[in-house]
Amino acid sequence: MTLIYKIAPKSLWDEAVAQGAFTGAPVDLADGYIHFSTAEQTRETAAKYFVGQNDLVLAVIDAERLGDKLKWEPSRGGALFPHLYRTLAMDEVLSVHPLPMKSDGMHEFGDLLT
């Protein structure tokens, strides 16, 4: 199983749960795909794009369940990032966890990225 991760505002995620699918955050909608990160990339993603943001969640997804619409494409420094070119159904999400913010504005992952 290859786990990938999505960081999102809790309010946006709650809307997706109510609708049964996550269509993406504003950056995803602008780019035409849903951005994900691997376990190794998630902390850097949080530090680069979410520092100082509270009320976030971390969704855990099995990449192998997403089919051929999941593409591994080069991004920061040539690293391959998972991008999903369709909506994410809620039944494809393994788990969702609060992503608490520490006093320095960074986020506490604990053992979520295993």
CYANA upper distance limits for C-alpha pairs under 8 A (distance plus 0.5 A):
  1 MET  CA     62 ASP  CA      6.74
  1 MET  CA     63 ALA  CA      7.93
  1 MET  CA     64 GLU  CA      7.22
  2 THR  CA     62 ASP  CA      6.14
  2 THR  CA     63 ALA  CA      5.97
  2 THR  CA     64 GLU  CA      6.94
  3 LEU  CA     38 THR  CA      7.28
  3 LEU  CA     39 ALA  CA      7.81
  3 LEU  CA     60 VAL  CA      7.09
  3 LEU  CA     61 ILE  CA      6.10
  3 LEU  CA     62 ASP  CA      5.24
  3 LEU  CA     63 ALA  CA      6.28
  4 ILE  CA     36 PHE  CA      6.74
  4 ILE  CA     37 SER  CA      6.10
  4 ILE  CA     38 THR  CA      5.26
  4 ILE  CA     39 ALA  CA      7.08
  4 ILE  CA     60 VAL  CA      6.53
  4 ILE  CA     61 ILE  CA      5.83
  4 ILE  CA     62 ASP  CA      6.84
  4 ILE  CA     63 ALA  CA      6.52
  4 ILE  CA     82 PRO  CA      8.06
  5 TYR  CA     36 PHE  CA      5.93
  5 TYR  CA     37 SER  CA      5.72
  5 TYR  CA     38 THR  CA      6.64
  5 TYR  CA     39 ALA  CA      7.54
  5 TYR  CA     42 THR  CA      7.44
  5 TYR  CA     58 LEU  CA      7.07
  5 TYR  CA     59 ALA  CA      6.05
  5 TYR  CA     60 VAL  CA      5.39
  5 TYR  CA     61 ILE  CA      6.66
  6 LYS  CA     35 HIS  CA      7.65
  6 LYS  CA     36 PHE  CA      5.58
  6 LYS  CA     37 SER  CA      7.12
  6 LYS  CA     58 LEU  CA      6.17
  6 LYS  CA     59 ALA  CA      5.58
  6 LYS  CA     60 VAL  CA      7.29
  7 ILE  CA     36 PHE  CA      8.42
  7 ILE  CA     46 ALA  CA      7.97
  7 ILE  CA     56 LEU  CA      7.22
  7 ILE  CA     57 VAL  CA      6.24
  7 ILE  CA     58 LEU  CA      5.22
  7 ILE  CA     59 ALA  CA      6.97
  8 ALA  CA     12 LEU  CA      7.31
  8 ALA  CA     13 TRP  CA      6.93
  8 ALA  CA     25 ALA  CA      7.69
  8 ALA  CA     56 LEU  CA      6.04
  8 ALA  CA     57 VAL  CA      6.02
  8 ALA  CA     58 LEU  CA      7.19
  8 ALA  CA     59 ALA  CA      8.47
  9 PRO  CA     13 TRP  CA      6.80
  9 PRO  CA     54 ASN  CA      8.43
  9 PRO  CA     55 ASP  CA      6.51
  9 PRO  CA     56 LEU  CA      4.86
  9 PRO  CA     57 VAL  CA      6.66
 10 LYS  CA     14 ASP  CA      6.48
 10 LYS  CA     55 ASP  CA      6.10
 10 LYS  CA     56 LEU  CA      5.53
 10 LYS  CA     57 VAL  CA      6.03
 11 SER  CA     15 GLU  CA      6.89
 11 SER  CA     55 ASP  CA      8.46
 12 LEU  CA     16 ALA  CA      6.92
 12 LEU  CA     25 ALA  CA      7.92
 13 TRP  CA     17 VAL  CA      6.75
 13 TRP  CA     22 PHE  CA      7.66
 13 TRP  CA     57 VAL  CA      8.15
 14 ASP  CA     18 ALA  CA      6.80
 15 GLU  CA     19 GLN  CA      6.77
 16 ALA  CA     20 GLY  CA      6.33
 16 ALA  CA     21 ALA  CA      5.58
 16 ALA  CA     22 PHE  CA      5.18
 16 ALA  CA     23 THR  CA      7.87
 16 ALA  CA     90 MET  CA      8.18
 17 VAL  CA     21 ALA  CA      6.83
 17 VAL  CA     22 PHE  CA      7.90
 17 VAL  CA     90 MET  CA      6.94
 20 GLY  CA     89 ALA  CA      6.66
 20 GLY  CA     90 MET  CA      5.93
 21 ALA  CA     87 THR  CA      6.87
 21 ALA  CA     88 LEU  CA      5.91
 21 ALA  CA     89 ALA  CA      4.78
 21 ALA  CA     90 MET  CA      5.69
 22 PHE  CA     87 THR  CA      6.23
 22 PHE  CA     88 LEU  CA      5.51
 22 PHE  CA     89 ALA  CA      6.87
 22 PHE  CA     90 MET  CA      7.57
 23 THR  CA     29 LEU  CA      8.05
 23 THR  CA     34 ILE  CA      8.09
 23 THR  CA     86 ARG  CA      8.05
 23 THR  CA     87 THR  CA      5.24
 23 THR  CA     88 LEU  CA      7.00
 24 GLY  CA     28 ASP  CA      5.60
 24 GLY  CA     29 LEU  CA      6.30
 24 GLY  CA     33 TYR  CA      8.08
 24 GLY  CA     34 ILE  CA      6.12
 24 GLY  CA     87 THR  CA      7.80
 25 ALA  CA     29 LEU  CA      6.78
 25 ALA  CA     34 ILE  CA      8.18
 26 PRO  CA     30 ALA  CA      6.64
 27 VAL  CA     31 ASP  CA      6.64
 28 ASP  CA     32 GLY  CA      6.42
 28 ASP  CA     33 TYR  CA      5.74
 28 ASP  CA     34 ILE  CA      5.29
 28 ASP  CA     35 HIS  CA      6.69
 29 LEU  CA     33 TYR  CA      7.01
 29 LEU  CA     34 ILE  CA      7.93
 32 GLY  CA     85 TYR  CA      7.40
 33 TYR  CA     83 HIS  CA      6.44
 33 TYR  CA     84 LEU  CA      5.80
 33 TYR  CA     85 TYR  CA      5.14
 33 TYR  CA     86 ARG  CA      7.17
 34 ILE  CA     83 HIS  CA      6.03
 34 ILE  CA     84 LEU  CA      5.48
 34 ILE  CA     85 TYR  CA      7.11
 34 ILE  CA     86 ARG  CA      7.99
 34 ILE  CA     87 THR  CA      8.14
 35 HIS  CA     81 PHE  CA      8.22
 35 HIS  CA     82 PRO  CA      7.07
 35 HIS  CA     83 HIS  CA      5.50
 35 HIS  CA     84 LEU  CA      7.28
 36 PHE  CA     81 PHE  CA      7.21
 36 PHE  CA     82 PRO  CA      5.80
 36 PHE  CA     83 HIS  CA      6.50
 36 PHE  CA     84 LEU  CA      8.29
 37 SER  CA     41 GLN  CA      5.88
 37 SER  CA     42 THR  CA      5.79
 37 SER  CA     45 THR  CA      7.86
 37 SER  CA     81 PHE  CA      6.43
 37 SER  CA     82 PRO  CA      6.72
 38 THR  CA     42 THR  CA      6.52
 38 THR  CA     81 PHE  CA      7.70
 38 THR  CA     82 PRO  CA      8.05
 39 ALA  CA     43 ARG  CA      8.32
 39 ALA  CA    113 LEU  CA      5.75
 39 ALA  CA    114 THR  CA      7.50
 41 GLN  CA     45 THR  CA      6.68
 42 THR  CA     46 ALA  CA      6.63
 43 ARG  CA     47 ALA  CA      6.68
 43 ARG  CA    109 PHE  CA      8.46
 44 GLU  CA     48 LYS  CA      6.49
 45 THR  CA     49 TYR  CA      6.40
 45 THR  CA     50 PHE  CA      7.90
 46 ALA  CA     50 PHE  CA      5.32
 46 ALA  CA     51 VAL  CA      6.74
 46 ALA  CA    106 MET  CA      8.03
 46 ALA  CA    107 HIS  CA      7.67
 47 ALA  CA     51 VAL  CA      5.62
 47 ALA  CA    106 MET  CA      6.84
 47 ALA  CA    107 HIS  CA      8.35
 51 VAL  CA    105 GLY  CA      5.86
 51 VAL  CA    106 MET  CA      5.86
 51 VAL  CA    107 HIS  CA      7.91
 52 GLY  CA    101 MET  CA      7.73
 52 GLY  CA    104 ASP  CA      8.30
 52 GLY  CA    105 GLY  CA      4.67
 52 GLY  CA    106 MET  CA      6.99
 53 GLN  CA    101 MET  CA      7.78
 53 GLN  CA    105 GLY  CA      7.69
 54 ASN  CA    100 PRO  CA      7.42
 54 ASN  CA    101 MET  CA      6.38
 55 ASP  CA     98 PRO  CA      7.89
 55 ASP  CA     99 LEU  CA      7.64
 55 ASP  CA    100 PRO  CA      7.59
 56 LEU  CA     98 PRO  CA      6.69
 56 LEU  CA     99 LEU  CA      5.79
 56 LEU  CA    100 PRO  CA      7.61
 57 VAL  CA     96 VAL  CA      7.01
 57 VAL  CA     97 HIS  CA      5.94
 57 VAL  CA     98 PRO  CA      4.98
 57 VAL  CA     99 LEU  CA      5.48
 58 LEU  CA     96 VAL  CA      6.07
 58 LEU  CA     97 HIS  CA      5.68
 58 LEU  CA     98 PRO  CA      6.78
 58 LEU  CA     99 LEU  CA      6.52
 59 ALA  CA     93 VAL  CA      7.28
 59 ALA  CA     94 LEU  CA      8.07
 59 ALA  CA     95 SER  CA      6.37
 59 ALA  CA     96 VAL  CA      4.82
 59 ALA  CA     97 HIS  CA      6.96
 60 VAL  CA     93 VAL  CA      6.54
 60 VAL  CA     94 LEU  CA      6.02
 60 VAL  CA     95 SER  CA      5.79
 60 VAL  CA     96 VAL  CA      6.69
 61 ILE  CA     92 GLU  CA      7.06
 61 ILE  CA     93 VAL  CA      5.39
 61 ILE  CA     94 LEU  CA      5.86
 61 ILE  CA     95 SER  CA      7.85
 62 ASP  CA     66 LEU  CA      7.92
 62 ASP  CA     92 GLU  CA      7.96
 62 ASP  CA     93 VAL  CA      7.89
 62 ASP  CA     94 LEU  CA      7.47
 63 ALA  CA     67 GLY  CA      8.37
 63 ALA  CA     70 LEU  CA      8.05
 65 ARG  CA     92 GLU  CA      7.47
 66 LEU  CA     70 LEU  CA      6.56
 66 LEU  CA     84 LEU  CA      8.35
 66 LEU  CA     92 GLU  CA      8.03
 69 LYS  CA     84 LEU  CA      6.20
 69 LYS  CA     85 TYR  CA      5.71
 69 LYS  CA     86 ARG  CA      7.11
 70 LEU  CA     82 PRO  CA      6.94
 70 LEU  CA     83 HIS  CA      6.05
 70 LEU  CA     84 LEU  CA      4.89
 70 LEU  CA     85 TYR  CA      6.83
 71 LYS  CA     82 PRO  CA      6.18
 71 LYS  CA     83 HIS  CA      5.74
 71 LYS  CA     84 LEU  CA      6.86
 71 LYS  CA     85 TYR  CA      8.21
 72 TRP  CA     80 LEU  CA      5.92
 72 TRP  CA     81 PHE  CA      5.76
 72 TRP  CA     82 PRO  CA      5.05
 72 TRP  CA     83 HIS  CA      6.75
 73 GLU  CA     79 ALA  CA      8.25
 73 GLU  CA     80 LEU  CA      5.34
 73 GLU  CA     81 PHE  CA      5.84
 73 GLU  CA     82 PRO  CA      6.98
 73 GLU  CA     83 HIS  CA      7.57
 74 PRO  CA     78 GLY  CA      5.29
 74 PRO  CA     79 ALA  CA      5.67
 74 PRO  CA     80 LEU  CA      4.82
 74 PRO  CA     81 PHE  CA      6.64
 75 SER  CA     79 ALA  CA      6.06
 75 SER  CA     80 LEU  CA      6.66
 75 SER  CA     81 PHE  CA      6.90
 84 LEU  CA     88 LEU  CA      8.37
 88 LEU  CA     92 GLU  CA      7.39
 89 ALA  CA     93 VAL  CA      7.83
 99 LEU  CA    107 HIS  CA      6.85
 99 LEU  CA    108 GLU  CA      6.85
 99 LEU  CA    109 PHE  CA      7.08
100 PRO  CA    107 HIS  CA      6.16
100 PRO  CA    108 GLU  CA      6.09
100 PRO  CA    109 PHE  CA      8.27
101 MET  CA    105 GLY  CA      6.31
101 MET  CA    106 MET  CA      6.19
101 MET  CA    107 HIS  CA      4.84
101 MET  CA    108 GLU  CA      6.60
102 LYS  CA    106 MET  CA      6.03
102 LYS  CA    107 HIS  CA      6.11
102 LYS  CA    108 GLU  CA      6.90
109 PHE  CA    113 LEU  CA      7.48
